[in-house]
Amino acid sequence: MAEFSLDLTEEQRDLRDWVHGFARETVRPAAAEWDAREETPWPVIQEAAKIGLYGFEFLANCWADPTGLSLPIASEELFWGDAGIGLGIFGTSLAVAAIYGSGTPEQLVEWVPQCFGTVDEPAVGAFCTTEPEAGSDVGAMRSRAVYHEATDEWVLNGQKAYATNGGIAAVHVVTASVDPSLGSRGQAAFVIPPGTPGLASTRKLKKLGLRASHTADVFLDDVRVPGSCLLGGREALEERLARARSGQRAASQAAMRTFELSRPTVGAQAIGVARAAYEYALEYAGNRVQFGRPIIENQAVAFAFADMRMEIDAARLLVWRASWMGRNNRPFTAGEGSMSKLKAGEVAVAVTEKAVQILGGAGFLREHPVERWYRDAKIYTIFEGTSEIQRLVISRAISGRQIR
């Protein structure tokens, strides 16, 4: 019987140190500038591509880890550097996860490389599912996809909101309803190839945090794509719709499959933000002298750090558990994926807020990065399922009831 151990392997430690080095030397020094510019950090993305941190090969190597820990380890370190730039680099992985989760092997080979572009001309991908009138209520999606058999084309119409890389992506993955009568079970995911007419985005949205990451609404006006752009293929779609119409239990729909794959990794991002704020505030508290001694020597401050560290470590363990379960096809019978994202997101908000408080007036100034981390942290209780939605998923899983 193999010995049980929580030690990282040598490969995982090397990965952690490599990504941390890039975050320390390249990402963090550029963070304040790109946050202020509120622009996509293309030069940093290109640097990531040059060293092999941005591209499908990197993701494939992480996914090949049988423990499932490589991707959350890398995510935590990169987002320790900066969340806005981190999402600029890792935002494409959501589109890749959608193709991986719903597509055929042939679609994976065709479209994933185009999401990343080349080292000389890096590109990004976008996953578009949220809508203005259907945020957490995915079943209320209004975007429609209609199949035209004569031309073997799908025609998509609708609007998507808050899409990471929306409008600037080479490849957009869009979810749409093909049978509105089935609600969320009547939806499918489509690849919109580069340069397809009818897809437009008017402006980059101004945000509280993650300002270096491009977020925009995406409009679909008679967007025509070949039948081959339906992820999974038409035969698989028709089988799934037939099961749904007959009342049989069906696999989760496209958007939910993507979120299930990505939630623990998003939790790891939040942990990186929280850890950055904790470490910065801890160093500050050791140097800041008030009433004749460093403030860390005050019990109230010291206890705050004890709680911060405990919560960060607890969140990380939940993320690692969910990542291991997902990689090894263990079902989330108690909503473990949602647990990890919920805990990590709320820890990030609490820890960054406490870090600002410990720095006092200095924490409110832009010359210290804790104010940026505080702004960045808030999104982790909102996107890819709000904290309330995560609690709904968990409560339904543990009760077996359709809680509303």
C-alpha positions as a Python dict, from the first residue, in 0.01 Angstrom:
ca = {
    (1, 'M'): (0, 0, 0),
    (2, 'A'): (140, 337, -103),
    (3, 'E'): (241, 577, 170),
    (4, 'F'): (2, 870, 212),
    (5, 'S'): (168, 1209, 173),
    (6, 'L'): (66, 1571, 126),
    (7, 'D'): (411, 1661, -6),
    (8, 'L'): (426, 1804, -355),
    (9, 'T'): (625, 1607, -607),
    (10, 'E'): (953, 1741, -739),
    (11, 'E'): (780, 1831, -1068),
    (12, 'Q'): (507, 2021, -885),
    (13, 'R'): (762, 2211, -676),
    (14, 'D'): (957, 2299, -989),
    (15, 'L'): (636, 2421, -1156),
    (16, 'R'): (546, 2631, -852),
    (17, 'D'): (889, 2791, -837),
    (18, 'W'): (902, 2854, -1213),
    (19, 'V'): (563, 3028, -1227),
    (20, 'H'): (639, 3219, -906),
    (21, 'G'): (962, 3345, -1060),
    (22, 'F'): (775, 3475, -1365),
    (23, 'A'): (512, 3634, -1142),
    (24, 'R'): (779, 3800, -926),
    (25, 'E'): (1011, 3919, -1203),
    (26, 'T'): (769, 3998, -1488),
    (27, 'V'): (409, 4022, -1369),
    (28, 'R'): (428, 4208, -1040),
    (29, 'P'): (654, 4491, -1162),
    (30, 'A'): (408, 4559, -1446),
    (31, 'A'): (89, 4524, -1243),
    (32, 'A'): (28, 4885, -1138),
    (33, 'E'): (93, 5017, -1489),
    (34, 'W'): (-152, 4784, -1664),
    (35, 'D'): (-413, 4833, -1391),
    (36, 'A'): (-392, 5208, -1449),
    (37, 'R'): (-395, 5174, -1828),
    (38, 'E'): (-690, 4932, -1818),
    (39, 'E'): (-560, 4762, -2130),
    (40, 'T'): (-484, 4402, -2227),
    (41, 'P'): (-118, 4338, -2131),
    (42, 'W'): (-11, 4198, -2468),
    (43, 'P'): (365, 4235, -2398),
    (44, 'V'): (333, 4029, -2079),
    (45, 'I'): (119, 3768, -2256),
    (46, 'Q'): (390, 3743, -2521),
    (47, 'E'): (658, 3698, -2255),
    (48, 'A'): (449, 3419, -2104),
    (49, 'A'): (423, 3258, -2449),
    (50, 'K'): (799, 3283, -2502),
    (51, 'I'): (877, 3082, -2189),
    (52, 'G'): (599, 2830, -2252),
    (53, 'L'): (359, 2951, -1982),
    (54, 'Y'): (94, 3060, -2235),
    (55, 'G'): (-21, 2790, -2474),
    (56, 'F'): (-203, 2460, -2501),
    (57, 'E'): (111, 2256, -2431),
    (58, 'F'): (135, 2415, -2087),
    (59, 'L'): (-230, 2342, -2007),
    (60, 'A'): (-200, 1988, -2143),
    (61, 'N'): (102, 1922, -1921),
    (62, 'C'): (-92, 2053, -1620),
    (63, 'W'): (-397, 1839, -1706),
    (64, 'A'): (-170, 1536, -1742),
    (65, 'D'): (-84, 1555, -1372),
    (66, 'P'): (-280, 1263, -1221),
    (67, 'T'): (-319, 1449, -891),
    (68, 'G'): (-494, 1742, -1060),
    (69, 'L'): (-282, 1988, -859),
    (70, 'S'): (-56, 2138, -1126),
    (71, 'L'): (-310, 2385, -1265),
    (72, 'P'): (-421, 2525, -926),
    (73, 'I'): (-57, 2546, -816),
    (74, 'A'): (33, 2747, -1127),
    (75, 'S'): (-279, 2962, -1096),
    (76, 'E'): (-210, 3055, -736),
    (77, 'E'): (145, 3164, -816),
    (78, 'L'): (53, 3364, -1127),
    (79, 'F'): (-233, 3545, -954),
    (80, 'W'): (-6, 3612, -656),
    (81, 'G'): (175, 3832, -907),
    (82, 'D'): (-138, 4013, -1024),
    (83, 'A'): (-495, 3906, -1088),
    (84, 'G'): (-562, 4140, -1383),
    (85, 'I'): (-254, 4029, -1575),
    (86, 'G'): (-310, 3674, -1454),
    (87, 'L'): (-655, 3669, -1613),
    (88, 'G'): (-509, 3829, -1924),
    (89, 'I'): (-286, 3520, -1948),
    (90, 'F'): (-522, 3252, -1813),
    (91, 'G'): (-853, 3393, -1939),
    (92, 'T'): (-817, 3194, -2259),
    (93, 'S'): (-825, 2872, -2058),
    (94, 'L'): (-1201, 2912, -2002),
    (95, 'A'): (-1264, 2890, -2376),
    (96, 'V'): (-1023, 2596, -2392),
    (97, 'A'): (-1207, 2427, -2105),
    (98, 'A'): (-1534, 2467, -2296),
    (99, 'I'): (-1386, 2307, -2608),
    (100, 'Y'): (-1225, 2034, -2401),
    (101, 'G'): (-1542, 1967, -2201),
    (102, 'S'): (-1790, 1958, -2492),
    (103, 'G'): (-1592, 1915, -2811),
    (104, 'T'): (-1468, 1618, -3009),
    (105, 'P'): (-1094, 1534, -3031),
    (106, 'E'): (-1093, 1677, -3384),
    (107, 'Q'): (-1244, 2005, -3262),
    (108, 'L'): (-989, 2021, -2982),
    (109, 'V'): (-702, 1987, -3229),
    (110, 'E'): (-851, 2241, -3470),
    (111, 'W'): (-961, 2521, -3241),
    (112, 'V'): (-749, 2521, -2926),
    (113, 'P'): (-422, 2627, -3099),
    (114, 'Q'): (-610, 2915, -3260),
    (115, 'C'): (-718, 3035, -2916),
    (116, 'F'): (-353, 3100, -2828),
    (117, 'G'): (-208, 3215, -3159),
    (118, 'T'): (172, 3205, -3191),
    (119, 'V'): (466, 3334, -2989),
    (120, 'D'): (516, 3615, -3241),
    (121, 'E'): (144, 3696, -3258),
    (122, 'P'): (-31, 3569, -2944),
    (123, 'A'): (-411, 3553, -2947),
    (124, 'V'): (-676, 3501, -2680),
    (125, 'G'): (-997, 3301, -2655),
    (126, 'A'): (-1334, 3395, -2505),
    (127, 'F'): (-1613, 3192, -2346),
    (128, 'C'): (-1945, 3374, -2376),
    (129, 'T'): (-2243, 3248, -2177),
    (130, 'T'): (-2370, 3517, -1935),
    (131, 'E'): (-2653, 3739, -2063),
    (132, 'P'): (-2799, 4071, -1944),
    (133, 'E'): (-3128, 3910, -1834),
    (134, 'A'): (-2984, 3568, -1748),
    (135, 'G'): (-2682, 3597, -1521),
    (136, 'S'): (-2690, 3314, -1271),
    (137, 'D'): (-3017, 3190, -1426),
    (138, 'V'): (-2854, 3005, -1716),
    (139, 'G'): (-3188, 2843, -1800),
    (140, 'A'): (-3326, 3185, -1898),
    (141, 'M'): (-3076, 3222, -2183),
    (142, 'R'): (-3226, 3406, -2481),
    (143, 'S'): (-2950, 3365, -2740),
    (144, 'R'): (-3075, 3131, -3012),
    (145, 'A'): (-2905, 2897, -3254),
    (146, 'V'): (-3109, 2769, -3548),
    (147, 'Y'): (-2989, 2494, -3779),
    (148, 'H'): (-3030, 2526, -4157),
    (149, 'E'): (-2998, 2178, -4299),
    (150, 'A'): (-2979, 2288, -4663),
    (151, 'T'): (-2654, 2473, -4603),
    (152, 'D'): (-2537, 2279, -4294),
    (153, 'E'): (-2511, 2605, -4102),
    (154, 'W'): (-2609, 2729, -3760),
    (155, 'V'): (-2733, 3088, -3732),
    (156, 'L'): (-2684, 3254, -3394),
    (157, 'N'): (-2854, 3567, -3259),
    (158, 'G'): (-2839, 3723, -2915),
    (159, 'Q'): (-2626, 3917, -2668),
    (160, 'K'): (-2364, 3803, -2419),
    (161, 'A'): (-2250, 4009, -2120),
    (162, 'Y'): (-1928, 4036, -1918),
    (163, 'A'): (-1729, 3811, -2151),
    (164, 'T'): (-1359, 3788, -2069),
    (165, 'N'): (-1172, 3871, -2392),
    (166, 'G'): (-1507, 3931, -2563),
    (167, 'G'): (-1462, 4103, -2898),
    (168, 'I'): (-1081, 4083, -2901),
    (169, 'A'): (-1061, 3702, -2902),
    (170, 'A'): (-950, 3506, -3205),
    (171, 'V'): (-1192, 3229, -3109),
    (172, 'H'): (-1522, 3283, -2927),
    (173, 'V'): (-1705, 2990, -2770),
    (174, 'V'): (-2072, 3084, -2738),
    (175, 'T'): (-2356, 2901, -2566),
    (176, 'A'): (-2703, 2932, -2713),
    (177, 'S'): (-3043, 2770, -2689),
    (178, 'V'): (-3136, 2527, -2964),
    (179, 'D'): (-3463, 2422, -2800),
    (180, 'P'): (-3597, 2687, -2558),
    (181, 'S'): (-3873, 2456, -2436),
    (182, 'L'): (-3610, 2243, -2260),
    (183, 'G'): (-3455, 2531, -2064),
    (184, 'S'): (-3091, 2475, -1978),
    (185, 'R'): (-3109, 2120, -2118),
    (186, 'G'): (-3183, 2261, -2462),
    (187, 'Q'): (-2857, 2453, -2494),
    (188, 'A'): (-2537, 2387, -2686),
    (189, 'A'): (-2194, 2544, -2733),
    (190, 'F'): (-2056, 2673, -3062),
    (191, 'V'): (-1716, 2787, -3183),
    (192, 'I'): (-1720, 3119, -3367),
    (193, 'P'): (-1411, 3118, -3592),
    (194, 'P'): (-1188, 3426, -3630),
    (195, 'G'): (-1333, 3699, -3851),
    (196, 'T'): (-1687, 3558, -3865),
    (197, 'P'): (-1931, 3834, -3977),
    (198, 'G'): (-2208, 3934, -3737),
    (199, 'L'): (-2012, 3907, -3411),
    (200, 'A'): (-1937, 4248, -3263),
    (201, 'S'): (-1835, 4415, -2940),
    (202, 'T'): (-1872, 4787, -2892),
    (203, 'R'): (-1646, 4871, -2596),
    (204, 'K'): (-1433, 4742, -2310),
    (205, 'L'): (-1623, 4762, -1981),
    (206, 'K'): (-1476, 4967, -1697),
    (207, 'K'): (-1445, 4757, -1381),
    (208, 'L'): (-1372, 4782, -1010),
    (209, 'G'): (-1083, 4537, -1038),
    (210, 'L'): (-907, 4305, -1283),
    (211, 'R'): (-861, 4613, -1497),
    (212, 'A'): (-586, 4463, -1713),
    (213, 'S'): (-826, 4189, -1821),
    (214, 'H'): (-1054, 4275, -2113),
    (215, 'T'): (-1426, 4238, -2037),
    (216, 'A'): (-1698, 4327, -2287),
    (217, 'D'): (-2048, 4257, -2411),
    (218, 'V'): (-2071, 4054, -2730),
    (219, 'F'): (-2351, 4090, -2986),
    (220, 'L'): (-2453, 3814, -3228),
    (221, 'D'): (-2643, 3932, -3536),
    (222, 'D'): (-2716, 3647, -3780),
    (223, 'V'): (-2379, 3489, -3709),
    (224, 'R'): (-2344, 3195, -3948),
    (225, 'V'): (-2109, 2909, -3865),
    (226, 'P'): (-2062, 2570, -4031),
    (227, 'G'): (-2224, 2266, -3874),
    (228, 'S'): (-1878, 2149, -3769),
    (229, 'C'): (-1864, 2440, -3521),
    (230, 'L'): (-2122, 2279, -3293),
    (231, 'L'): (-1914, 2140, -3009),
    (232, 'G'): (-1965, 1767, -2977),
    (233, 'G'): (-2137, 1737, -3314),
    (234, 'R'): (-2502, 1726, -3421),
    (235, 'E'): (-2553, 1356, -3357),
    (236, 'A'): (-2451, 1388, -2992),
    (237, 'L'): (-2672, 1697, -2957),
    (238, 'E'): (-2978, 1521, -3101),
    (239, 'E'): (-2926, 1225, -2866),
    (240, 'R'): (-2901, 1459, -2568),
    (241, 'L'): (-3211, 1654, -2671),
    (242, 'A'): (-3406, 1330, -2722),
    (243, 'R'): (-3319, 1217, -2369),
    (244, 'A'): (-3428, 1551, -2232),
    (245, 'R'): (-3759, 1545, -2421),
    (246, 'S'): (-3834, 1195, -2295),
    (247, 'G'): (-3767, 1302, -1937),
    (248, 'Q'): (-3450, 1097, -1897),
    (249, 'R'): (-3169, 1225, -1686),
    (250, 'A'): (-2920, 1411, -1905),
    (251, 'A'): (-2565, 1525, -1863),
    (252, 'S'): (-2520, 1882, -1743),
    (253, 'Q'): (-2543, 2146, -2013),
    (254, 'A'): (-2245, 2314, -2180),
    (255, 'A'): (-2199, 2617, -1957),
    (256, 'M'): (-2225, 2416, -1637),
    (257, 'R'): (-1974, 2157, -1758),
    (258, 'T'): (-1724, 2436, -1822),
    (259, 'F'): (-1778, 2591, -1479),
    (260, 'E'): (-1747, 2252, -1308),
    (261, 'L'): (-1407, 2207, -1472),
    (262, 'S'): (-1288, 2557, -1385),
    (263, 'R'): (-1421, 2636, -1036),
    (264, 'P'): (-1132, 2489, -834),
    (265, 'T'): (-881, 2669, -1057),
    (266, 'V'): (-1070, 2996, -1007),
    (267, 'G'): (-1052, 2927, -633),
    (268, 'A'): (-675, 2892, -667),
    (269, 'Q'): (-662, 3233, -833),
    (270, 'A'): (-844, 3385, -537),
    (271, 'I'): (-598, 3219, -298),
    (272, 'G'): (-310, 3378, -488),
    (273, 'V'): (-464, 3724, -438),
    (274, 'A'): (-528, 3656, -69),
    (275, 'R'): (-177, 3525, -12),
    (276, 'A'): (-22, 3828, -179),
    (277, 'A'): (-213, 4063, 52),
    (278, 'Y'): (-135, 3853, 361),
    (279, 'E'): (238, 3843, 290),
    (280, 'Y'): (260, 4214, 214),
    (281, 'A'): (66, 4312, 526),
    (282, 'L'): (273, 4075, 742),
    (283, 'E'): (598, 4236, 629),
    (284, 'Y'): (449, 4583, 677),
    (285, 'A'): (330, 4500, 1028),
    (286, 'G'): (680, 4381, 1121),
    (287, 'N'): (831, 4716, 1017),
    (288, 'R'): (557, 4962, 1112),
    (289, 'V'): (630, 5105, 1458),
    (290, 'Q'): (354, 5254, 1673),
    (291, 'F'): (374, 5334, 2043),
    (292, 'G'): (735, 5223, 2049),
    (293, 'R'): (704, 4875, 1896),
    (294, 'P'): (614, 4703, 1567),
    (295, 'I'): (237, 4665, 1534),
    (296, 'I'): (274, 4288, 1482),
    (297, 'E'): (354, 4268, 1853),
    (298, 'N'): (1, 4379, 1938),
    (299, 'Q'): (-213, 4076, 2006),
    (300, 'A'): (-508, 4207, 1803),
    (301, 'V'): (-289, 4242, 1495),
    (302, 'A'): (-107, 3913, 1549),
    (303, 'F'): (-435, 3724, 1594),
    (304, 'A'): (-562, 3877, 1269),
    (305, 'F'): (-265, 3728, 1087),
    (306, 'A'): (-323, 3391, 1252),
    (307, 'D'): (-679, 3392, 1120),
    (308, 'M'): (-571, 3509, 774),
    (309, 'R'): (-312, 3233, 738),
    (310, 'M'): (-551, 2966, 870),
    (311, 'E'): (-826, 3068, 625),
    (312, 'I'): (-587, 3076, 328),
    (313, 'D'): (-454, 2729, 407),
    (314, 'A'): (-805, 2590, 463),
    (315, 'A'): (-922, 2732, 129),
    (316, 'R'): (-621, 2584, -49),
    (317, 'L'): (-694, 2238, 89),
    (318, 'L'): (-1053, 2259, -38),
    (319, 'V'): (-924, 2367, -381),
    (320, 'W'): (-672, 2084, -395),
    (321, 'R'): (-933, 1829, -290),
    (322, 'A'): (-1177, 1941, -558),
    (323, 'S'): (-899, 1952, -818),
    (324, 'W'): (-796, 1597, -733),
    (325, 'M'): (-1157, 1479, -745),
    (326, 'G'): (-1219, 1642, -1081),
    (327, 'R'): (-903, 1501, -1235),
    (328, 'N'): (-985, 1150, -1109),
    (329, 'N'): (-1352, 1160, -1211),
    (330, 'R'): (-1480, 1152, -855),
    (331, 'P'): (-1832, 1298, -843),
    (332, 'F'): (-1889, 1617, -645),
    (333, 'T'): (-2157, 1455, -427),
    (334, 'A'): (-2143, 1738, -174),
    (335, 'G'): (-2073, 2020, -419),
    (336, 'E'): (-1699, 2004, -351),
    (337, 'G'): (-1613, 2213, -657),
    (338, 'S'): (-1848, 2487, -543),
    (339, 'M'): (-1716, 2458, -186),
    (340, 'S'): (-1365, 2531, -306),
    (341, 'K'): (-1459, 2834, -511),
    (342, 'L'): (-1697, 2970, -245),
    (343, 'K'): (-1445, 2943, 37),
    (344, 'A'): (-1152, 3078, -162),
    (345, 'G'): (-1348, 3374, -296),
    (346, 'E'): (-1479, 3481, 42),
    (347, 'V'): (-1135, 3431, 199),
    (348, 'A'): (-982, 3656, -67),
    (349, 'V'): (-1229, 3935, 10),
    (350, 'A'): (-1183, 3903, 387),
    (351, 'V'): (-803, 3880, 379),
    (352, 'T'): (-751, 4170, 139),
    (353, 'E'): (-989, 4387, 341),
    (354, 'K'): (-799, 4303, 660),
    (355, 'A'): (-470, 4383, 486),
    (356, 'V'): (-597, 4730, 394),
    (357, 'Q'): (-712, 4780, 754),
    (358, 'I'): (-375, 4676, 897),
    (359, 'L'): (-194, 4926, 673),
    (360, 'G'): (-441, 5192, 785),
    (361, 'G'): (-428, 5513, 582),
    (362, 'A'): (-139, 5374, 379),
    (363, 'G'): (-356, 5085, 272),
    (364, 'F'): (-597, 5329, 108),
    (365, 'L'): (-324, 5471, -115),
    (366, 'R'): (-230, 5340, -458),
    (367, 'E'): (139, 5340, -370),
    (368, 'H'): (68, 5019, -179),
    (369, 'P'): (-71, 4725, -381),
    (370, 'V'): (-317, 4609, -114),
    (371, 'E'): (-582, 4850, -244),
    (372, 'R'): (-555, 4690, -588),
    (373, 'W'): (-571, 4339, -443),
    (374, 'Y'): (-877, 4446, -242),
    (375, 'R'): (-1048, 4564, -562),
    (376, 'D'): (-946, 4251, -753),
    (377, 'A'): (-1064, 4011, -481),
    (378, 'K'): (-1430, 4109, -498),
    (379, 'I'): (-1494, 3947, -835),
    (380, 'Y'): (-1428, 3604, -685),
    (381, 'T'): (-1759, 3617, -498),
    (382, 'I'): (-1936, 3709, -823),
    (383, 'F'): (-1809, 3554, -1146),
    (384, 'E'): (-1833, 3187, -1246),
    (385, 'G'): (-2122, 3160, -1002),
    (386, 'T'): (-2187, 3403, -718),
    (387, 'S'): (-2136, 3295, -358),
    (388, 'E'): (-2512, 3254, -335),
    (389, 'I'): (-2518, 3022, -635),
    (390, 'Q'): (-2232, 2816, -488),
    (391, 'R'): (-2431, 2778, -165),
    (392, 'L'): (-2733, 2671, -372),
    (393, 'V'): (-2526, 2403, -549),
    (394, 'I'): (-2386, 2274, -220),
    (395, 'S'): (-2720, 2274, -39),
    (396, 'R'): (-2891, 2087, -324),
    (397, 'A'): (-2610, 1830, -329),
    (398, 'I'): (-2615, 1757, 43),
    (399, 'S'): (-2995, 1764, 82),
    (400, 'G'): (-3100, 1595, -241),
    (401, 'R'): (-3374, 1856, -271),
    (402, 'Q'): (-3445, 2122, -532),
    (403, 'I'): (-3380, 2417, -303),
    (404, 'R'): (-3471, 2754, -449),
}
